[in-house]
Amino acid sequence: HTLIVPPDGQCAAYGIKRGLRSELAVRRPYFDPSDGKITGLDWNLFVDYGMSAEEFLATMKYSLDLRLGGNHCPLLFGAHGDIYCRDYEKLSRTVWRERQDALLEFLDYALTWDVVRVRPYRDILGWLEDPVGLGK
């Protein structure tokens, strides 16, 4: 699934400075700042795009808020356990604890919404085959 980096007009609301999309286009020339899309994997955000913990958190929150304000389609995110240990210190702009804390802070934020559930992919696939509304 796609995550969306906040545009300049939304950066302050998510605790980051304006220009993140432009900065990411410098880091990775294939990034399109006009749509801000990044494949939803932690490796892409922390390693490929070299996001800071704050940039990661802003992108995750913004992407979730877009879903919740739109069609409520599940936000799927691929997390790799090894990203949150010391092995990635040489590959990322963050240290392992910053990555862990950013992910935990996002989960805390997401779970403030009564319509959010954190589930493994197999549960999502089952739900897509037989979707049932909340509370049923």
N, CA, C and O atoms as a printed pandas DataFrame, in Angstrom:
     atom_number atom_name residue_name chain_id  residue_number  x_coord  y_coord  z_coord
0              1         N          HIS        A               1    0.826   -1.188    0.000
1              2        CA          HIS        A               1    0.000    0.000    0.000
2              3         C          HIS        A               1    0.867    1.248    0.000
3              4         O          HIS        A               1    2.049    1.211    0.342
4              5         N          THR        A               2    0.270    2.308   -0.378
5              6        CA          THR        A               2    0.990    3.568   -0.494
6              7         C          THR        A               2    0.813    4.420    0.750
7              8         O          THR        A               2   -0.284    4.530    1.298
8              9         N          LEU        A               3    1.902    5.016    1.180
9             10        CA          LEU        A               3    1.865    6.055    2.212
10            11         C          LEU        A               3    2.041    7.384    1.497
11            12         O          LEU        A               3    2.629    7.445    0.417
12            13         N          ILE        A               4    1.533    8.439    2.101
13            14        CA          ILE        A               4    1.614    9.763    1.501
14            15         C          ILE        A               4    2.367   10.693    2.450
15            16         O          ILE        A               4    1.993   10.848    3.612
16            17         N          VAL        A               5    3.421   11.302    1.943
17            18        CA          VAL        A               5    4.196   12.275    2.703
18            19         C          VAL        A               5    3.382   13.580    2.782
19            20         O          VAL        A               5    2.828   14.011    1.771
20            21         N          PRO        A               6    3.301   14.200    3.939
21            22        CA          PRO        A               6    2.517   15.432    4.042
22            23         C          PRO        A               6    3.031   16.526    3.094
23            24         O          PRO        A               6    4.239   16.737    2.981
24            25         N          PRO        A               7    2.105   17.217    2.415
25            26        CA          PRO        A               7    2.517   18.355    1.589
26            27         C          PRO        A               7    2.892   19.537    2.481
27            28         O          PRO        A               7    2.590   19.541    3.674
28            29         N          ASP        A               8    3.538   20.519    1.909
29            30        CA          ASP        A               8    4.005   21.671    2.694
30            31         C          ASP        A               8    2.916   22.282    3.568
31            32         O          ASP        A               8    3.171   22.638    4.718
32            33         N          GLY        A               9    1.714   22.404    3.035
33            34        CA          GLY        A               9    0.625   23.029    3.784
34            35         C          GLY        A               9    0.173   22.248    5.000
35            36         O          GLY        A               9   -0.544   22.784    5.844
36            37         N          GLN        A              10    0.577   20.994    5.106
37            38        CA          GLN        A              10    0.184   20.142    6.240
38            39         C          GLN        A              10    1.340   19.806    7.180
39            40         O          GLN        A              10    1.124   19.222    8.242
40            41         N          CYS        A              11    2.544   20.165    6.802
41            42        CA          CYS        A              11    3.724   19.762    7.591
42            43         C          CYS        A              11    3.664   20.224    9.034
43            44         O          CYS        A              11    3.935   19.436    9.941
44            45         N          ALA        A              12    3.320   21.469    9.269
45            46        CA          ALA        A              12    3.299   22.000   10.641
46            47         C          ALA        A              12    2.327   21.222   11.526
47            48         O          ALA        A              12    2.605   20.988   12.702
48            49         N          ALA        A              13    1.200   20.825   10.966
49            50        CA          ALA        A              13    0.205   20.075   11.741
50            51         C          ALA        A              13    0.741   18.719   12.188
51            52         O          ALA        A              13    0.230   18.130   13.140
52            53         N          TYR        A              14    1.762   18.226   11.506
53            54        CA          TYR        A              14    2.339   16.930   11.832
54            55         C          TYR        A              14    3.733   17.042   12.444
55            56         O          TYR        A              14    4.455   16.050   12.547
56            57         N          GLY        A              15    4.102   18.248   12.845
57            58        CA          GLY        A              15    5.327   18.443   13.603
58            59         C          GLY        A              15    6.623   18.434   12.824
59            60         O          GLY        A              15    7.687   18.197   13.397
60            61         N          ILE        A              16    6.554   18.689   11.523
61            62        CA          ILE        A              16    7.774   18.741   10.722
62            63         C          ILE        A              16    7.820   20.043    9.933
63            64         O          ILE        A              16    6.799   20.703    9.739
64            65         N          LYS        A              17    9.010   20.399    9.485
65            66        CA          LYS        A              17    9.151   21.640    8.721
66            67         C          LYS        A              17    8.703   21.429    7.273
67            68         O          LYS        A              17    8.720   20.314    6.753
68            69         N          ARG        A              18    8.310   22.515    6.653
69            70        CA          ARG        A              18    7.905   22.487    5.245
70            71         C          ARG        A              18    9.066   21.993    4.381
71            72         O          ARG        A              18   10.234   22.132    4.742
72            73         N          GLY        A              19    8.718   21.418    3.242
73            74        CA          GLY        A              19    9.735   21.030    2.282
74            75         C          GLY        A              19   10.162   19.577    2.309
75            76         O          GLY        A              19   11.117   19.205    1.626
76            77         N          LEU        A              20    9.479   18.746    3.081
77            78        CA          LEU        A              20    9.890   17.341    3.151
78            79         C          LEU        A              20    9.780   16.668    1.786
79            80         O          LEU        A              20   10.673   15.916    1.396
80            81         N          ARG        A              21    8.709   16.926    1.066
81            82        CA          ARG        A              21    8.574   16.293   -0.255
82            83         C          ARG        A              21    9.727   16.700   -1.174
83            84         O          ARG        A              21   10.275   15.858   -1.886
84            85         N          SER        A              22   10.095   17.963   -1.165
85            86        CA          SER        A              22   11.213   18.425   -2.000
86            87         C          SER        A              22   12.520   17.782   -1.555
87            88         O          SER        A              22   13.339   17.386   -2.385
88            89         N          GLU        A              23   12.710   17.680   -0.250
89            90        CA          GLU        A              23   13.918   17.051    0.287
90            91         C          GLU        A              23   14.003   15.581   -0.120
91            92         O          GLU        A              23   15.078   15.093   -0.469
92            93         N          LEU        A              24   12.881   14.883   -0.076
93            94        CA          LEU        A              24   12.887   13.468   -0.460
94            95         C          LEU        A              24   13.194   13.294   -1.944
95            96         O          LEU        A              24   13.802   12.300   -2.341
96            97         N          ALA        A              25   12.778   14.251   -2.756
97            98        CA          ALA        A              25   13.090   14.194   -4.198
98            99         C          ALA        A              25   14.583   14.382   -4.439
99           100         O          ALA        A              25   15.119   13.887   -5.431
100          101         N          VAL        A              26   15.259   15.096   -3.535
101          102        CA          VAL        A              26   16.712   15.237   -3.627
102          103         C          VAL        A              26   17.374   13.924   -3.191
103          104         O          VAL        A              26   18.325   13.458   -3.819
104          105         N          ARG        A              27   16.858   13.339   -2.112
105          106        CA          ARG        A              27   17.416   12.076   -1.626
106          107         C          ARG        A              27   17.217   10.947   -2.633
107          108         O          ARG        A              27   18.104   10.114   -2.821
108          109         N          ARG        A              28   16.061   10.921   -3.276
109          110        CA          ARG        A              28   15.714    9.865   -4.228
110          111         C          ARG        A              28   15.033   10.513   -5.430
111          112         O          ARG        A              28   13.857   10.868   -5.352
112          113         N          PRO        A              29   15.755   10.672   -6.542
113          114        CA          PRO        A              29   15.208   11.362   -7.712
114          115         C          PRO        A              29   13.931   10.741   -8.286
115          116         O          PRO        A              29   13.190   11.414   -9.002
116          117         N          TYR        A              30   13.668    9.481   -7.986
117          118        CA          TYR        A              30   12.448    8.849   -8.478
118          119         C          TYR        A              30   11.213    9.188   -7.638
119          120         O          TYR        A              30   10.098    8.818   -8.004
120          121         N          PHE        A              31   11.401    9.884   -6.524
121          122        CA          PHE        A              31   10.267   10.314   -5.705
122          123         C          PHE        A              31    9.555   11.473   -6.399
123          124         O          PHE        A              31   10.200   12.425   -6.837
124          125         N          ASP        A              32    8.238   11.397   -6.499
125          126        CA          ASP        A              32    7.440   12.450   -7.136
126          127         C          ASP        A              32    6.837   13.349   -6.056
127          128         O          ASP        A              32    5.882   12.952   -5.389
128          129         N          PRO        A              33    7.384   14.558   -5.875
129          130        CA          PRO        A              33    6.864   15.436   -4.824
130          131         C          PRO        A              33    5.441   15.922   -5.078
131          132         O          PRO        A              33    4.790   16.421   -4.159
132          133         N          SER        A              34    4.950   15.788   -6.298
133          134        CA          SER        A              34    3.589   16.258   -6.570
134          135         C          SER        A              34    2.525   15.360   -5.938
135          136         O          SER        A              34    1.439   15.834   -5.607
136          137         N          ASP        A              35    2.824   14.064   -5.766
137          138        CA          ASP        A              35    1.836   13.195   -5.116
138          139         C          ASP        A              35    2.307   12.668   -3.760
139          140         O          ASP        A              35    1.480   12.235   -2.957
140          141         N          GLY        A              36    3.601   12.694   -3.487
141          142        CA          GLY        A              36    4.129   12.315   -2.178
142          143         C          GLY        A              36    4.031   10.845   -1.837
143          144         O          GLY        A              36    4.107   10.486   -0.662
144          145         N          LYS        A              37    3.866    9.980   -2.826
145          146        CA          LYS        A              37    3.641    8.555   -2.562
146          147         C          LYS        A              37    4.934    7.771   -2.342
147          148         O          LYS        A              37    5.922    7.946   -3.056
148          149         N          ILE        A              38    4.894    6.894   -1.322
149          150        CA          ILE        A              38    5.977    5.967   -1.018
150          151         C          ILE        A              38    5.336    4.626   -0.681
151          152         O          ILE        A              38    4.321    4.576    0.014
152          153         N          THR        A              39    5.918    3.553   -1.166
153          154        CA          THR        A              39    5.420    2.219   -0.825
154          155         C          THR        A              39    5.498    2.030    0.684
155          156         O          THR        A              39    6.508    2.357    1.307
156          157         N          GLY        A              40    4.429    1.500    1.266
157          158        CA          GLY        A              40    4.276    1.415    2.717
158          159         C          GLY        A              40    5.058    0.336    3.413
159          160         O          GLY        A              40    4.486   -0.614    3.948
160          161         N          LEU        A              41    6.356    0.478    3.408
161          162        CA          LEU        A              41    7.243   -0.428    4.139
162          163         C          LEU        A              41    8.196    0.398    4.994
163          164         O          LEU        A              41    8.668    1.449    4.561
164          165         N          ASP        A              42    8.475   -0.068    6.192
165          166        CA          ASP        A              42    9.390    0.666    7.060
166          167         C          ASP        A              42   10.774    0.804    6.440
167          168         O          ASP        A              42   11.434    1.826    6.628
168          169         N          TRP        A              43   11.226   -0.219    5.696
169          170        CA          TRP        A              43   12.534   -0.142    5.048
170          171         C          TRP        A              43   12.582    1.038    4.087
171          172         O          TRP        A              43   13.578    1.759    4.038
172          173         N          ASN        A              44   11.514    1.239    3.323
173          174        CA          ASN        A              44   11.484    2.350    2.378
174          175         C          ASN        A              44   11.617    3.686    3.093
175          176         O          ASN        A              44   12.364    4.553    2.641
176          177         N          LEU        A              45   10.917    3.865    4.184
177          178        CA          LEU        A              45   10.928    5.148    4.875
178          179         C          LEU        A              45   12.252    5.390    5.595
179          180         O          LEU        A              45   12.880    6.432    5.409
180          181         N          PHE        A              46   12.677    4.432    6.415
181          182        CA          PHE        A              46   13.872    4.642    7.235
182          183         C          PHE        A              46   15.186    4.466    6.472
183          184         O          PHE        A              46   16.154    5.178    6.739
184          185         N          VAL        A              47   15.230    3.535    5.537
185          186        CA          VAL        A              47   16.492    3.232    4.860
186          187         C          VAL        A              47   16.552    3.867    3.480
187          188         O          VAL        A              47   17.433    4.685    3.216
188          189         N          ASP        A              48   15.635    3.508    2.600
189          190        CA          ASP        A              48   15.692    4.015    1.235
190          191         C          ASP        A              48   15.575    5.536    1.181
191          192         O          ASP        A              48   16.358    6.195    0.497
192          193         N          TYR        A              49   14.603    6.096    1.897
193          194        CA          TYR        A              49   14.412    7.550    1.884
194          195         C          TYR        A              49   15.120    8.257    3.037
195          196         O          TYR        A              49   15.125    9.486    3.096
196          197         N          GLY        A              50   15.707    7.509    3.937
197          198        CA          GLY        A              50   16.470    8.095    5.030
198          199         C          GLY        A              50   15.684    9.030    5.916
199          200         O          GLY        A              50   16.205   10.053    6.363
200          201         N          MET        A              51   14.429    8.689    6.176
201          202        CA          MET        A              51   13.608    9.562    7.010
202          203         C          MET        A              51   14.080    9.560    8.457
203          204         O          MET        A              51   14.563    8.553    8.975
204          205         N          SER        A              52   13.929   10.708    9.088
205          206        CA          SER        A              52   14.126   10.799   10.529
206          207         C          SER        A              52   12.903   10.191   11.202
207          208         O          SER        A              52   11.903    9.911   10.541
208          209         N          ALA        A              53   12.977    9.988   12.497
209          210        CA          ALA        A              53   11.832    9.460   13.234
210          211         C          ALA        A              53   10.639   10.408   13.107
211          212         O          ALA        A              53    9.502    9.952   12.992
212          213         N          GLU        A              54   10.882   11.706   13.127
213          214        CA          GLU        A              54    9.806   12.694   13.020
214          215         C          GLU        A              54    9.157   12.657   11.634
215          216         O          GLU        A              54    7.938   12.778   11.511
216          217         N          GLU        A              55    9.967   12.491   10.606
217          218        CA          GLU        A              55    9.437   12.418    9.237
218          219         C          GLU        A              55    8.613   11.142    9.040
219          220         O          GLU        A              55    7.549   11.162    8.421
220          221         N          PHE        A              56    9.126   10.040    9.578
221          222        CA          PHE        A              56    8.397    8.766    9.543
222          223         C          PHE        A              56    7.044    8.922   10.218
223          224         O          PHE        A              56    6.012    8.569    9.649
224          225         N          LEU        A              57    7.055    9.449   11.426
225          226        CA          LEU        A              57    5.830    9.595   12.207
226          227         C          LEU        A              57    4.831   10.503   11.497
227          228         O          LEU        A              57    3.642   10.189   11.445
228          229         N          ALA        A              58    5.295   11.617   10.953
229          230        CA          ALA        A              58    4.407   12.531   10.227
230          231         C          ALA        A              58    3.785   11.843    9.019
231          232         O          ALA        A              58    2.593   12.006    8.756
232          233         N          THR        A              59    4.582   11.079    8.286
233          234        CA          THR        A              59    4.074   10.390    7.101
234          235         C          THR        A              59    3.049    9.330    7.489
235          236         O          THR        A              59    2.016    9.202    6.832
236          237         N          MET        A              60    3.318    8.581    8.532
237          238        CA          MET        A              60    2.382    7.556    8.976
238          239         C          MET        A              60    1.068    8.178    9.456
239          240         O          MET        A              60   -0.011    7.727    9.071
240          241         N          LYS        A              61    1.157    9.202   10.288
241          242        CA          LYS        A              61   -0.055    9.848   10.800
242          243         C          LYS        A              61   -0.863   10.482    9.668
243          244         O          LYS        A              61   -2.083   10.328    9.612
244          245         N          TYR        A              62   -0.191   11.188    8.775
245          246        CA          TYR        A              62   -0.871   11.831    7.669
246          247         C          TYR        A              62   -1.582   10.792    6.792
247          248         O          TYR        A              62   -2.726   10.996    6.385
248          249         N          SER        A              63   -0.909    9.696    6.509
249          250        CA          SER        A              63   -1.502    8.638    5.685
250          251         C          SER        A              63   -2.730    8.039    6.359
251          252         O          SER        A              63   -3.747    7.809    5.704
252          253         N          LEU        A              64   -2.643    7.787    7.653
253          254        CA          LEU        A              64   -3.797    7.258    8.378
254          255         C          LEU        A              64   -4.937    8.268    8.375
255          256         O          LEU        A              64   -6.090    7.904    8.143
256          257         N          ASP        A              65   -4.626    9.513    8.625
257          258        CA          ASP        A              65   -5.674   10.541    8.653
258          259         C          ASP        A              65   -6.378   10.656    7.302
259          260         O          ASP        A              65   -7.589   10.866    7.248
260          261         N          LEU        A              66   -5.619   10.519    6.213
261          262        CA          LEU        A              66   -6.242   10.537    4.889
262          263         C          LEU        A              66   -7.227    9.377    4.746
263          264         O          LEU        A              66   -8.331    9.560    4.234
264          265         N          ARG        A              67   -6.832    8.195    5.193
265          266        CA          ARG        A              67   -7.716    7.025    5.102
266          267         C          ARG        A              67   -8.975    7.238    5.938
267          268         O          ARG        A              67  -10.088    6.973    5.483
268          269         N          LEU        A              68   -8.785    7.716    7.157
269          270        CA          LEU        A              68   -9.926    7.893    8.050
270          271         C          LEU        A              68  -10.855    9.011    7.582
271          272         O          LEU        A              68  -12.054    8.984    7.858
272          273         N          GLY        A              69  -10.304    9.982    6.880
273          274        CA          GLY        A              69  -11.119   11.062    6.343
274          275         C          GLY        A              69  -11.724   10.735    4.998
275          276         O          GLY        A              69  -12.529   11.502    4.470
276          277         N          GLY        A              70  -11.341    9.601    4.440
277          278        CA          GLY        A              70  -11.808    9.198    3.115
278          279         C          GLY        A              70  -12.672    7.959    3.183
279          280         O          GLY        A              70  -13.714    7.941    3.840
280          281         N          ASN        A              71  -12.226    6.926    2.497
281          282        CA          ASN        A              71  -13.056    5.727    2.356
282          283         C          ASN        A              71  -12.820    4.661    3.430
283          284         O          ASN        A              71  -13.430    3.593    3.373
284          285         N          HIS        A              72  -11.968    4.924    4.386
285          286        CA          HIS        A              72  -11.675    4.004    5.496
286          287         C          HIS        A              72  -11.077    2.679    5.037
287          288         O          HIS        A              72  -11.136    1.681    5.756
288          289         N          CYS        A              73  -10.511    2.674    3.853
289          290        CA          CYS        A              73   -9.828    1.478    3.360
290          291         C          CYS        A              73   -8.706    1.115    4.333
291          292         O          CYS        A              73   -8.048    2.011    4.861
292          293         N          PRO        A              74   -8.473   -0.171    4.581
293          294        CA          PRO        A              74   -7.393   -0.531    5.507
294          295         C          PRO        A              74   -6.049    0.078    5.097
295          296         O          PRO        A              74   -5.692    0.096    3.919
296          297         N          LEU        A              75   -5.336    0.560    6.067
297          298        CA          LEU        A              75   -3.975    1.057    5.851
298          299         C          LEU        A              75   -3.044   -0.098    6.173
299          300         O          LEU        A              75   -2.870   -0.470    7.334
300          301         N          LEU        A              76   -2.456   -0.655    5.142
301          302        CA          LEU        A              76   -1.538   -1.768    5.325
302          303         C          LEU        A              76   -0.116   -1.229    5.362
303          304         O          LEU        A              76    0.264   -0.384    4.551
304          305         N          PHE        A              77    0.654   -1.723    6.304
305          306        CA          PHE        A              77    2.026   -1.263    6.487
306          307         C          PHE        A              77    2.901   -2.465    6.761
307          308         O          PHE        A              77    2.618   -3.261    7.656
308          309         N          GLY        A              78    3.958   -2.592    5.992
309          310        CA          GLY        A              78    4.884   -3.697    6.170
310          311         C          GLY        A              78    6.007   -3.318    7.119
311          312         O          GLY        A              78    6.799   -2.421    6.828
312          313         N          ALA        A              79    6.075   -4.003    8.252
313          314        CA          ALA        A              79    7.116   -3.741    9.246
314          315         C          ALA        A              79    8.027   -4.962    9.344
315          316         O          ALA        A              79    7.563   -6.100    9.411
316          317         N          HIS        A              80    9.314   -4.704    9.349
317          318        CA          HIS        A              80   10.330   -5.748    9.454
318          319         C          HIS        A              80   10.986   -5.639   10.825
319          320         O          HIS        A              80   11.538   -4.594   11.170
320          321         N          GLY        A              81   10.927   -6.704   11.600
321          322        CA          GLY        A              81   11.470   -6.670   12.953
322          323         C          GLY        A              81   12.917   -6.225   13.032
323          324         O          GLY        A              81   13.305   -5.536   13.976
324          325         N          ASP        A              82   13.720   -6.612   12.047
325          326        CA          ASP        A              82   15.139   -6.275   12.106
326          327         C          ASP        A              82   15.411   -4.783   11.911
327          328         O          ASP        A              82   16.486   -4.310   12.281
328          329         N          ILE        A              83   14.479   -4.039   11.346
329          330        CA          ILE        A              83   14.650   -2.583   11.187
330          331         C          ILE        A              83   14.764   -1.915   12.560
331          332         O          ILE        A              83   15.363   -0.846   12.685
332          333         N          TYR        A              84   14.195   -2.539   13.576
333          334        CA          TYR        A              84   14.112   -1.924   14.903
334          335         C          TYR        A              84   15.193   -2.418   15.858
335          336         O          TYR        A              84   15.048   -2.329   17.077
336          337         N          CYS        A              85   16.276   -2.939   15.290
337          338        CA          CYS        A              85   17.427   -3.335   16.096
338          339         C          CYS        A              85   18.673   -2.611   15.585
339          340         O          CYS        A              85   18.595   -1.831   14.637
340          341         N          ARG        A              86   19.790   -2.863   16.197
341          342        CA          ARG        A              86   21.031   -2.137   15.884
342          343         C          ARG        A              86   21.598   -2.432   14.492
343          344         O          ARG        A              86   22.425   -1.669   13.995
344          345         N          ASP        A              87   21.172   -3.510   13.866
345          346        CA          ASP        A              87   21.742   -3.912   12.573
346          347         C          ASP        A              87   21.617   -2.843   11.493
347          348         O          ASP        A              87   22.372   -2.864   10.521
348          349         N          TYR        A              88   20.692   -1.919   11.641
349          350        CA          TYR        A              88   20.453   -0.918   10.601
350          351         C          TYR        A              88   21.082    0.434   10.916
351          352         O          TYR        A              88   20.794    1.418   10.234
352          353         N          GLU        A              89   21.915    0.499   11.913
353          354        CA          GLU        A              89   22.538    1.770   12.292
354          355         C          GLU        A              89   23.324    2.390   11.137
355          356         O          GLU        A              89   23.317    3.610   10.978
356          357         N          LYS        A              90   23.992    1.581   10.340
357          358        CA          LYS        A              90   24.807    2.103    9.235
358          359         C          LYS        A              90   23.962    2.497    8.036
359          360         O          LYS        A              90   24.426    3.248    7.177
360          361         N          LEU        A              91   22.738    2.009    7.960
361          362        CA          LEU        A              91   21.904    2.235    6.790
362          363         C          LEU        A              91   20.863    3.334    6.966
363          364         O          LEU        A              91   20.263    3.779    5.987
364          365         N          SER        A              92   20.644    3.770    8.186
365          366        CA          SER        A              92   19.567    4.704    8.479
366          367         C          SER        A              92   20.112    5.972    9.137
367          368         O          SER        A              92   21.192    5.962    9.729
368          369         N          ARG        A              93   19.364    7.043    9.029
369          370        CA          ARG        A              93   19.722    8.291    9.720
370          371         C          ARG        A              93   19.337    8.239   11.190
371          372         O          ARG        A              93   19.671    9.147   11.952
372          373         N          THR        A              94   18.646    7.198   11.589
373          374        CA          THR        A              94   18.160    7.073   12.959
374          375         C          THR        A              94   18.854    5.915   13.660
375          376         O          THR        A              94   19.424    5.034   13.016
376          377         N          VAL        A              95   18.800    5.927   14.975
377          378        CA          VAL        A              95   19.285    4.786   15.759
378          379         C          VAL        A              95   18.077    3.895   16.062
379          380         O          VAL        A              95   16.928    4.326   15.961
380          381         N          TRP        A              96   18.358    2.668   16.429
381          382        CA          TRP        A              96   17.300    1.681   16.593
382          383         C          TRP        A              96   16.198    2.139   17.532
383          384         O          TRP        A              96   15.018    1.901   17.271
384          385         N          ARG        A              97   16.567    2.788   18.610
385          386        CA          ARG        A              97   15.568    3.208   19.613
386          387         C          ARG        A              97   14.644    4.287   19.044
387          388         O          ARG        A              97   13.456    4.307   19.364
388          389         N          GLU        A              98   15.168    5.176   18.213
389          390        CA          GLU        A              98   14.329    6.202   17.576
390          391         C          GLU        A              98   13.307    5.553   16.648
391          392         O          GLU        A              98   12.155    5.982   16.589
392          393         N          ARG        A              99   13.727    4.528   15.931
393          394        CA          ARG        A              99   12.812    3.826   15.033
394          395         C          ARG        A              99   11.720    3.109   15.830
395          396         O          ARG        A              99   10.542    3.165   15.478
396          397         N          GLN        A             100   12.124    2.442   16.895
397          398        CA          GLN        A             100   11.142    1.763   17.742
398          399         C          GLN        A             100   10.147    2.766   18.326
399          400         O          GLN        A             100    8.935    2.559   18.272
400          401         N          ASP        A             101   10.674    3.843   18.880
401          402        CA          ASP        A             101    9.813    4.846   19.511
402          403         C          ASP        A             101    8.848    5.475   18.508
403          404         O          ASP        A             101    7.691    5.733   18.839
404          405         N          ALA        A             102    9.317    5.724   17.284
405          406        CA          ALA        A             102    8.450    6.315   16.261
406          407         C          ALA        A             102    7.314    5.361   15.912
407          408         O          ALA        A             102    6.164    5.785   15.795
408          409         N          LEU        A             103    7.624    4.081   15.746
409          410        CA          LEU        A             103    6.579    3.113   15.434
410          411         C          LEU        A             103    5.587    2.992   16.587
411          412         O          LEU        A             103    4.376    2.963   16.367
412          413         N          LEU        A             104    6.096    2.923   17.808
413          414        CA          LEU        A             104    5.200    2.834   18.973
414          415         C          LEU        A             104    4.341    4.079   19.117
415          416         O          LEU        A             104    3.163    3.985   19.461
416          417         N          GLU        A             105    4.919    5.241   18.857
417          418        CA          GLU        A             105    4.139    6.479   18.935
418          419         C          GLU        A             105    3.044    6.488   17.866
419          420         O          GLU        A             105    1.928    6.940   18.123
420          421         N          PHE        A             106    3.360    5.991   16.676
421          422        CA          PHE        A             106    2.326    5.904   15.645
422          423         C          PHE        A             106    1.212    4.959   16.084
423          424         O          PHE        A             106    0.034    5.288   15.942
424          425         N          LEU        A             107    1.564    3.798   16.611
425          426        CA          LEU        A             107    0.535    2.854   17.050
426          427         C          LEU        A             107   -0.329    3.457   18.151
427          428         O          LEU        A             107   -1.548    3.284   18.144
428          429         N          ASP        A             108    0.285    4.157   19.088
429          430        CA          ASP        A             108   -0.490    4.837   20.128
430          431         C          ASP        A             108   -1.459    5.838   19.503
431          432         O          ASP        A             108   -2.624    5.907   19.894
432          433         N          TYR        A             109   -0.976    6.610   18.533
433          434        CA          TYR        A             109   -1.823    7.581   17.842
434          435         C          TYR        A             109   -2.962    6.878   17.114
435          436         O          TYR        A             109   -4.120    7.279   17.240
436          437         N          ALA        A             110   -2.646    5.843   16.363
437          438        CA          ALA        A             110   -3.659    5.138   15.576
438          439         C          ALA        A             110   -4.750    4.569   16.472
439          440         O          ALA        A             110   -5.931    4.609   16.128
440          441         N          LEU        A             111   -4.354    4.049   17.606
441          442        CA          LEU        A             111   -5.325    3.398   18.488
442          443         C          LEU        A             111   -6.169    4.388   19.287
443          444         O          LEU        A             111   -7.037    3.971   20.055
444          445         N          THR        A             112   -5.934    5.679   19.123
445          446        CA          THR        A             112   -6.844    6.664   19.726
446          447         C          THR        A             112   -8.149    6.739   18.942
447          448         O          THR        A             112   -9.145    7.260   19.446
448          449         N          TRP        A             113   -8.155    6.226   17.719
449          450        CA          TRP        A             113   -9.356    6.194   16.881
450          451         C          TRP        A             113  -10.136    4.915   17.188
451          452         O          TRP        A             113   -9.571    3.822   17.142
452          453         N          ASP        A             114  -11.425    5.039   17.499
453          454        CA          ASP        A             114  -12.194    3.843   17.846
454          455         C          ASP        A             114  -12.449    2.919   16.665
455          456         O          ASP        A             114  -12.902    1.792   16.863
456          457         N          VAL        A             115  -12.173    3.360   15.451
457          458        CA          VAL        A             115  -12.374    2.516   14.267
458          459         C          VAL        A             115  -11.100    1.819   13.807
459          460         O          VAL        A             115  -11.118    1.087   12.818
460          461         N          VAL        A             116  -10.006    2.037   14.507
461          462        CA          VAL        A             116   -8.724    1.455   14.098
462          463         C          VAL        A             116   -8.494    0.133   14.825
463          464         O          VAL        A             116   -8.700    0.014   16.032
464          465         N          ARG        A             117   -8.062   -0.851   14.042
465          466        CA          ARG        A             117   -7.658   -2.154   14.582
466          467         C          ARG        A             117   -6.277   -2.461   14.022
467          468         O          ARG        A             117   -6.015   -2.202   12.848
468          469         N          VAL        A             118   -5.405   -3.002   14.834
469          470        CA          VAL        A             118   -4.087   -3.429   14.370
470          471         C          VAL        A             118   -4.151   -4.942   14.257
471          472         O          VAL        A             118   -4.292   -5.648   15.256
472          473         N          ARG        A             119   -4.046   -5.426   13.033
473          474        CA          ARG        A             119   -4.222   -6.843   12.757
474          475         C          ARG        A             119   -3.151   -7.336   11.798
475          476         O          ARG        A             119   -2.622   -6.548   11.015
476          477         N          PRO        A             120   -2.820   -8.624   11.840
477          478        CA          PRO        A             120   -1.877   -9.175   10.859
478          479         C          PRO        A             120   -2.537   -9.261    9.480
479          480         O          PRO        A             120   -3.762   -9.250    9.357
480          481         N          TYR        A             121   -1.707   -9.345    8.461
481          482        CA          TYR        A             121   -2.195   -9.391    7.087
482          483         C          TYR        A             121   -3.213  -10.507    6.857
483          484         O          TYR        A             121   -4.188  -10.301    6.135
484          485         N          ARG        A             122   -3.009  -11.671    7.447
485          486        CA          ARG        A             122   -3.937  -12.790    7.194
486          487         C          ARG        A             122   -5.349  -12.438    7.657
487          488         O          ARG        A             122   -6.323  -12.850    7.027
488          489         N          ASP        A             123   -5.471  -11.685    8.743
489          490        CA          ASP        A             123   -6.795  -11.267    9.208
490          491         C          ASP        A             123   -7.424  -10.267    8.240
491          492         O          ASP        A             123   -8.630  -10.307    7.997
492          493         N          ILE        A             124   -6.611   -9.380    7.692
493          494        CA          ILE        A             124   -7.114   -8.400    6.728
494          495         C          ILE        A             124   -7.615   -9.120    5.479
495          496         O          ILE        A             124   -8.679   -8.792    4.954
496          497         N          LEU        A             125   -6.851  -10.095    5.007
497          498        CA          LEU        A             125   -7.267  -10.849    3.823
498          499         C          LEU        A             125   -8.590  -11.572    4.067
499          500         O          LEU        A             125   -9.460  -11.592    3.196
500          501         N          GLY        A             126   -8.738  -12.155    5.234
501          502        CA          GLY        A             126  -10.004  -12.804    5.576
502          503         C          GLY        A             126  -11.149  -11.810    5.621
503          504         O          GLY        A             126  -12.249  -12.101    5.152
504          505         N          TRP        A             127  -10.898  -10.652    6.178
505          506        CA          TRP        A             127  -11.935   -9.613    6.253
506          507         C          TRP        A             127  -12.318   -9.126    4.861
507          508         O          TRP        A             127  -13.493   -8.866    4.600
508          509         N          LEU        A             128  -11.331   -8.999    3.957
509          510        CA          LEU        A             128  -11.642   -8.555    2.603
510          511         C          LEU        A             128  -12.536   -9.559    1.869
511          512         O          LEU        A             128  -13.333   -9.177    1.012
512          513         N          GLU        A             129  -12.399  -10.830    2.206
513          514        CA          GLU        A             129  -13.249  -11.845    1.598
514          515         C          GLU        A             129  -14.663  -11.807    2.167
515          516         O          GLU        A             129  -15.619  -12.153    1.473
516          517         N          ASP        A             130  -14.802  -11.391    3.420
517          518        CA          ASP        A             130  -16.120  -11.330    4.070
518          519         C          ASP        A             130  -16.141  -10.136    5.023
519          520         O          ASP        A             130  -16.098  -10.321    6.240
520          521         N          PRO        A             131  -16.209   -8.900    4.482
521          522        CA          PRO        A             131  -16.155   -7.724    5.347
522          523         C          PRO        A             131  -17.381   -7.596    6.246
523          524         O          PRO        A             131  -18.524   -7.744    5.813
524          525         N          VAL        A             132  -17.098   -7.318    7.499
525          526        CA          VAL        A             132  -18.146   -7.102    8.495
526          527         C          VAL        A             132  -17.834   -5.788    9.187
527          528         O          VAL        A             132  -16.690   -5.537    9.567
528          529         N          GLY        A             133  -18.842   -4.954    9.352
529          530        CA          GLY        A             133  -18.653   -3.671   10.002
530          531         C          GLY        A             133  -18.289   -3.811   11.470
531          532         O          GLY        A             133  -18.510   -4.861   12.073
532          533         N          LEU        A             134  -17.736   -2.763   12.041
533          534        CA          LEU        A             134  -17.395   -2.779   13.464
534          535         C          LEU        A             134  -18.645   -2.917   14.300
535          536         O          LEU        A             134  -19.701   -2.381   13.963
536          537         N          GLY        A             135  -18.516   -3.634   15.385
537          538        CA          GLY        A             135  -19.622   -3.801   16.303
538          539         C          GLY        A             135  -20.611   -4.888   15.882
539          540         O          GLY        A             135  -21.669   -5.044   16.491
540          541         N          LYS        A             136  -20.263   -5.628   14.845
541          542        CA          LYS        A             136  -21.180   -6.701   14.408
542          543         C          LYS        A             136  -20.552   -8.042   14.637
543          544         O          LYS        A             136  -21.162   -9.068   14.335
